[in-house]
Amino acid sequence: MAILRKANAYRKVVRAYTRRSKYKRKGFIKSIPASKIVRFHMGETTKKFSKKVKIVATEKFQIRHNALESCRVLVNRQLQAKLGPKGYHFYINVYPHHILRNNKMLSGAGADRMQTGMKQSFGKVEGMAAQVKKGTTIFTAEVPEEMVEFAKEKLAKTKTRIPGRTTIEIV
């Protein structure tokens, strides 16, 4: 069973130190995990809708790829059930590029003599995250004008799954 670290361990946005070298033995990151996000555009992608409902970041933070996918599934399922497969256009505006690392520590009897701790640690690749700046749009739902309140209500449910503060804008 894979255990994820708490989201607040990765909330702070820092410059990535990945050391991807063209020579394999000099690169610290040996492999990059695949993104868990299945689709970035859902619904009717070609039709123009009258209103856009957006989730916008109000601070700097990181969102893990599994949190983005969780929000996508939640909103897409409810929009599709109410509006049908062609009645909306929902998409993710950010892409997880930043690689997250974790130096796993042993615990239990004798663990203190088996490892060196966090001193100059690099850690193994654990996942990926999208680094979001203040004012960045995370999700957008394009809907007909009469469904704006419904879309706003459904996008508001993603706030509990996103680690930072966000607001909802209607355009």
N, C-alpha and C positions, 0 to 999 in steps of 0.2 A: 504494500500500500504506500503510495507516494504521499509524503507530508509536505504541505506548502508552508512557507514562513508567512507570518502575518503581513498584511499589505503595508502596514506602517513601517516595516523594515525597509521597504523600497520606495516610500512616498517622496523622499527628497530627490530632486533632480540634480544629478551630478554629471560631469563630462565622462563619457564612456572611456574606459581603459581596457581595450580588448586585445591588443597586440596580435593582429592577424597578419602574419608574414607570408611572403611568397615562398619561403622555405619552410616546410612543414615542421621541422624540429625546433624552429625558432618561434613558432606561434604558440601563444599560451592557450588560446581557445581552439580545441581540436575539432569540435563540431558545433553547429548552430542548430538548435531544435526547430522543428517545423512549427509554424504558427497554427494555433488551434482555431483561428477564425476560418469558417467554411466559406462564407460568401460576404462580399462587401456591398453588393447592390441587390435589393429584393423588391418584388412587386413589378409594376409596369415601369420599365426604364426609359421608354421612348416618349411617353405621353407627358405633356406639361400640365402641372396642377396649379391651382390658383394660390395656395398658401403653403408656407414652409414653417415647420415647427422644429426648433433646434435646441440641443443641449449644449451650452457653452460653459467652458471652464472659467471660474472667477479667481483661480490661483494656479500656481505652478505645481504639478504633481505627475506621477507616473501611473499608468493603468496597465495591469498585466493582460496578456492576450486571452487568458481564460476568463477574466472579468468582462472583457469586451465581447467575447462570444456568448457569455451568459446573458448580458444585456440584449444582444442581438436576438437571441432565441426568444426571450421574454416579450420584447416589443413586436417582433415579426409575427409571432404566433397570434397575438391578440389583434393586430391590425388585419391580418389575413382572415381571421374568423369573422370580423365585423364588416370589412370592406371588400372581401373577396381578393383573389390573386391579382386582379388588374385595377383595383381601386385606389392604389397608393404607390409611392416610391419611397422606400426606406433605405438609407445607406450609412455606412461608417466612414467618417472623414479622416480618421487617424490610422496610422499603420505602425505595428509594433516592430521597431528596429533595434532598440536597446537590449543588450544581452544581460540577464541577471545571473549573478554567481553567488554561491553559498559554500562556505568552508564548513563542512559537516563535522561536528564534534562528537566524540564518544562520551557516553555517560555511564556511570556505574562504578563498581569497585575496580581499582587499578587503572582507571582511565587517565588519571593525572600523569602517569609515567609513560603513556603510550603516544602522546602527541605534543606538538610544540605550541598549540594554541593559535591565536589570530595574528601573531607577529609576522609581518610581511606575507600574509596569506593571499592567494589569488582566488581559490575556490573553483568548484566545478560548475558548469553551466546548469542552471535550474529552469530557466524560462526566458521569455522575452516580454518587453514592455514598450508602450508608446509613451514618449515624453511629451507632455502637454503643457503649453505656456498659457498664461492668462489671456483670455479672449479667444482661444481656439475652439472651433466647433467640433464636437466629438461625434454626435449623431444628428442626422437630419431626416425628417419625415415630410414628404410632400403629399398633401391631401387636398380634397375638394373643400371649399369654404365652409360647408355645413358640418364637416367632421373635424374642425380644428380643436374644439374642446375635448373630443374623444382622444385625439392623438396626443394632446397636451397631458391628459390624465395618464395615458399609458407610458409616455416618455418620463413622467415624474416618478414612476416606479423604479427606474434605473438608478435613481440617486442613492439608494441604499447599497447598490452593488459597485459604485464608483468610489474610490478612496478619497477624492478631493471634493471641494465645494463647487457646485454648478448651478446655473440658472437656466430657465426655459425662455427662449425668445420666439416670437411669432413674426414672420416676415411676409 
